[in-house]
Amino acid sequence: MERFEQAAARDGLVLDDGQRAVAARLVLLGEALERGGRRRWFGRAVSEPVRGVYLWGSVGRGKSWLSDTLFETVRVEEKRRLHFHEFFRQFHAAYARHRDEPRAGELAVAELLGDCRFLYFDEFHVHDAGDAMLMGRVVSALMARGTTLLATSNYPPSGLLPNPVFHPLFEPTIALLERSLDVVGLTGGPDYRSARGASRELTGFAGGRYLRHAGDLDSLGAGTVPPRPEERRTVPVGHGTVEALAVRDDLVWFDFDDLCDRPHSTMDYLALADAHPRWVLSGLPRLAEAGSDAAQRFANLVDVLCDRDVHLTLIGRTSLAEALGGDGLPTDIDRTASRLSLLTEESVPAAP
C-alpha cells in the first residue's frame, strides 16, 4: 500500500475511500504475482495462475491510474500493458498468420505475449460482434496459459456487447471472465479527470487545447499558425491515404471530415499517432449532426491520442459541451468527454 501512497503524493492526489479499497485489492494481486510460480504450457514454462482483477466503473474515477501504479511498481519482469485498440491491431495481424492452424487464437496470443505472466488490459470494451468472437478466443487462451489478467473497463462484464441481438453470443466469455477474475467496482464519486483537468501538468495530451473559433482558419491566431494551401499533404496510412492540411516536423494537422468522415480504421489512427506526437484537428462539428460512423471514429481517435499521450489542439465552432451533446452518440461518449476535459478550453474571437 505504501507504493500507492507514494505514487499519490508524487502526483498530488488524495485517494478517496473507493480508490483505497481498490488499491488494497491490487496490493493483494501484486503480492501474489511477486510470489508466483511456474508450470508447463505448450511445452514451456509458464506462470502458475494468480487470480486477476476486472476493474470497472464510471469515467474519471482513477481506474487506469490505480492499475498503472500497480503495473509500474510490481516486481515482475514478464509483464505487458496494452490498450484495447493497440491489442486488437496486433492480435488481428497475429491471428491472420495462424488462421489456418488448429488453435489459431492460442497461437496468436502465444506469439504476442511470449512468456508474459501479467497482462494489464486497459479500457476493455466490446461493442462489435466480430471483435467479441475474437475476444472470446483471447480470453480463453489467456486463462489456458495461466496469464494473470488485470482489465479496466467502464462496463461490468455483463454490460459488454450490449446489443441484445449479439449479446447472447458473448455470454460464455462473460461467464469465463466472472469465473476467472475478481470483478471489482469503482462506481459513484466524482470524475477526477474533469475536476483536475485545469491543474494537471501541462504536457502531452493533458497539455492540449480546445479552441472555440467561429471564423476561418486564417483568422485563428492564438499562437496557432494556420495551414497554407501549399502545406497540404497526402499521407499514406494502412492500405490507403489520408489528406492532411499540413505536416510540420512532428506536427500533423487534419480536418475532421478528412479524418473522421472517411472510412479510416482505428489501426490507421494508431499508426498516425505513432508517427506524429503533436496534432491539430480542426472542423469539429456537433457530433450528433456528423453521423454515427464519423462520431464513433472520433471517439476512437480520442482514445488513441489520449493513450499515446499525443499533444492535441482541437478546434470547433461551438463549446466542447455543445459539440459532444445530443442524441445518437457513441456508447462511450462519456469517456470521450472525460478525456477531452483535460484540454484547456479557450474562445478565440473571429477577426473583425
C-alpha angles and dihedrals in degrees: 000000000000089000091058092047091050092048091049092050090048091053095041094247134140113206116229123220094267092050092048090053091052091046089054091055091047090051088059089049092051093048091050092049092051089053094042123136133206139248138176124273126165088355098306139086116273133170125284106248115269113189109251134210133245104202115193136167147120123313121283096016095123102259094137093042092053092045093045089052092054092045093050096047105036110106098231120120098195098067136123135192116205132174116223094249095046092048093053092049089056096038095051090055094046093045091052089055091055099033095117095046128090113262091015093169093055092046091051092050091047090051093050100042104030107179094350109152098179124040120187109198111192124202096009108194136148120198101143121076093216092052089047092060091050091045089054089058091046095052092046091050093048092052092046093053094047096245113161110231129206111184129180121201144160088228135061113238090261090057095058117112091008095184102116091216093061104022095091089059090061097044094096089056091046089053090049091051092049092046096046103037137047105247107218123184127211099183135153122022129090130317096248092188090064094039094051099035095105094047099047122112105275101237134110117352093346089057093060130106140226110214119200104205128162097186133074122283093257089068094045100110112156090121093297113120108218118235118261122221092246090057094065111118138185105228120200114228130166109324094336144028139262128208116241122195089214142353115201117173104291094354126090126186122205136178116231093237093051094049106031106023092057127073096268119148132223087250088061090053091050091053092048092048090051090053099044123040094186124055140181117195115185133180098048106174130193098289092219087064096043098074128258096268094051091046092051092049089052091051090050090048092053089050090053097045093047094047091047090047091233116174105242132193108191120192127196140154097237134046114283090248091055092047091054097041132094139058133307094036127149118286090244097050091120090060090047091051092046092052094045089051085076089070118091106243117220133174114223115198117227116248114266 
